[in-house]
Amino acid sequence: MTSHRQPAVFAGHGSPMYAIEPNRYSAAWTALGKSLKRPDAILVISAHWVTRGTWVTAMPKPKTIHDFGGFPQALFDIQYPAPGSPALADRVQELLNIPVVLEENEWGIDHGAWSVLKYMYPDANVPVVQLSLDGSMSARQHYELAKQLSPLRDENILILSSGNVVHNLRTIHWQAGSEPYPWAIEFNDFFASEIHANHHDALIDWERYGDAAHLSIPTAEHYWPALYTLALQREGERATVFTNGIEMSSISMLGFSIQ
């Protein structure tokens, strides 16, 4: 890693409750934020912003989005008042070889972003821009699109992707200490082994893995962000896992950085 290049990071963000219930994962996000050179801005790819086409937030003051229901009021009271960066939005639009819509009104910083960023940068003083996930794209198309963002790393922009490698809400157990499903462990371990071996193709074509993959990824929006981080890996760089574990039986908290 050069002295000025930012890493690419994937965070398994898990339950929104982690934003008000600190745990070993939030402690790792805090430590990660302290370990990094302060970026000029952060580009977030969150599982919680899926669109038709590709959009990027371009407002100077993005609002805090509470995109969930059924949780305590304390969670809805959280604000993450980081500034935006219209200049970074323009740069993203310039880098990508597809039409990119500048979003200036409706979106902001969703919980896939702020639930992690509130620990990494608790003062909310680093500008944040979000890039949406085009729901019509394949996994490989997302991976190839992400490669075009690579120059940002050399411009002191932290690229943070946020989702979950295993994310099956239909099989979740909310009780504390619930045992992970064997298929969740299997696919999570497979993913971790493949990133350490730099086998990206196997992770892009995850559907070929079989039943454990399909149970782990019933819908792909939480998985795609991990591919954005993998796509930004350069020759000589390695993946480092900074969080891991299966919570609520079917949610992976695997997080890794590329540097």
N, C-alpha and C positions, 0 to 999 in steps of 0.2 A: 504494500500500500504506500503510495506516495504521501508526502507530508501534507498535501492539500486536498487529497481525494477523500470525499465522504464515503462511508460504507453504504451498502444497500441493506435494508433491514426488513424482516418480516416478523410481525408480532401476532401470536395467537391471542386474541383479545378476550375470548370467553364471555362470561356473564357480565352484563352491565353493572351488577352489584359490586364487582371488584373496584369500581370507582369510589365506593363509599365503605368498602370492607377490605382494607389493605391485607395482602397475603404474600406468599413467596414470589408470585409472579409480578405483582406490583413492585415489590422490592427489587426484582431484577430489572424492571423498566427504569426505576429510579437510578440504579447503578449504571445502566447503559447510558442514560442521559448525561450522567456525570463523567463518563469515560470518553465521550466523543468531543471532538473539536466543535465549538459552537457553530452551527450552520447559519448561513445568511437567510435561509428560508427552508421550509419543509414541504415537500410534495407528498401527499397521502393518497394511496389507492386503497379505498375501504370497500369491504364486502357489502356495505349498507347503502351504496349509491350505484344502482344498476339503472341504466338508461337505454333509450333508443338512440343510437349514435353515440359519439364520444363528446363529453362535456368537461369543462374545467371551470372551477370557481374563479371569478375575476373581480370580486367586490373588495373594496379596501377594508371593510369591517364585517367579516362573515359572522352570522349568528350561530349560536349553539343549538344544534338540532337534537331534540329528545325523541329519537325514532324508535320508540318501544312503548309498551303499555303494561299495566298490572304490577308496577314496581312502586316502592315507597316514594313519598313526596320528596324526600331528601335527594333522591336521584334526579328528579325533575328540576330541583332547585340549583343544580350545578350549572355554572356558567364557565366557559373557557374562552375568554375574550381576546384571543390572539388576533393580531391584525392579519389581513389578507395581503396579497402581493399581485396586483394587476400586471406588474412587469414579469413575474414568473409565469403567470397565465399566458401572457403573450409569447414568452419563450417556449412554453410547452406547445402552443399552437404552431409555432415556427418549426419545431423539431419533428412533429408527427406528420407523416405523409398521407394523412386522411383529413377530412373536414373535422374541425374541432369547434364546438359551440362555446362561446364565452358566457358563463352563467353569472349574472349580476344581481339576481333578486331572490330566487326561490330556495336555493340550497344554502349551505354554510359548512359547519364542522360537525359531522355526525358522531355518534357514540363510538363507532369503530375507530375513529381518530382520537377524540378527546379522552376516552377512557384510558388510553395508553399515554397520550401526550401530557395529561395532567400530572403524571408521575415523572415522565422524562424531562419536561420543562414546566414545572409548577407555576412559574411566574407568567406563563402565557405571553412571553415577550419575543418569541420567534415567529415571523409570519408563516401562515399555513395556507396552502392551496390544495384543493382536492381535485383529483382526476377521476372521472366516472368509469364504470365498467359497462361496455356495450354488451347488452344481454344477447345480441344476435351473433356474437363472435364465438368461434371455437377456442378451445384451450390453446392450440398452436397459434392462432391469430393473436390472442392476447400476449403470448410469449414473444412473438415477433414484433408486435407493437412496442412492447416494453423495451426492447433493445434500443429503440430510437431515443429513449430518454437518457441513455448512458452519458452523453456529454455533461449533463447537469451535475454529475458526481464531481467533475473537475472544476465546477463553478461554485463549489461550496454549498450545494443544495443536498440536503438529506432526503433520500427517497425512502419513505416508510410505507410498507404495505401491511394491511391489517385484515385478518380473517381467521379461519381455523382449518387446519388440514383435515381433521375429522369433525364433522358438524351435522349431527342428526338429531333434530329437536323432537322427532316423533318417538324416539326411543330413550329420551332423557329421563334420568332419575334425579329429582331435586334434593333428595336426602343427602346430608353430609356424609362423606365416606363411602358413597356408593361404589361398588366394584365395577371396573371397566369391562365392557364387553370384549370377548376374545378377538372379534373381528376389528374392533377399534384399536386394540393394542397391535394387532398384526399389521394393519395398514400404516399406522403411525410409525412403527418400527421400520417398515419397508421404506417409507418416505425419508426417514432420518438416515438410513443406510445408503440410499441412493444419492442424497445430497452430499454426503461425505465422499462418495465414489465419483462425483461429478457426472452422474448418469441422468441427464436432464430429459432425454427422450422418453424414458420409462415413466417419468412423472408427468410429462405433457400428455402422453397417451395412457393416462391412468385407468381408463375404462377397460383396457386389456388385462388389468391385474385380476379381475374376477369379483367374486361376491363381496369380499372384504372392502374393496374399493367402492362398490356401488352402495353398500350399507353406510360407509363412511361419508360418501358424497352424494346424497340423494338429490341435491341441487348444487350447482357448481360455483355459485357466487362467492362462497366463503373460501373456496379452494383457489380460484383464479389469482387472488392477490399474491399467493406464494410463488406463482409462476413469474410474476413481475420482478420479484427479487432475484430469482434464479437467472432470469434473462440478463440481468445486469452484471453477472459474474464475468470477470475478465481473466485472461490467461495468467496463471500464477496465483490467483486468488482462491481462497478456501472458504467453505461454510463453517461457521462456528455456532453451535446450538447454545443459547443462553437461557431458555426455559424449556421444560418438557413435562409431560404428564397428561393423563386423561381424567377430566373432571366430569361429574354428573353422568358417568358411565359412557358418554358418547360425544364429548367435546375435547378435542386435542388442544393443549396449551403449548405445543411446540412453537418455539420462536428461534429464529436464526439470523445471523448477519453474514454478509459477504464482504470480505476485505482482504 
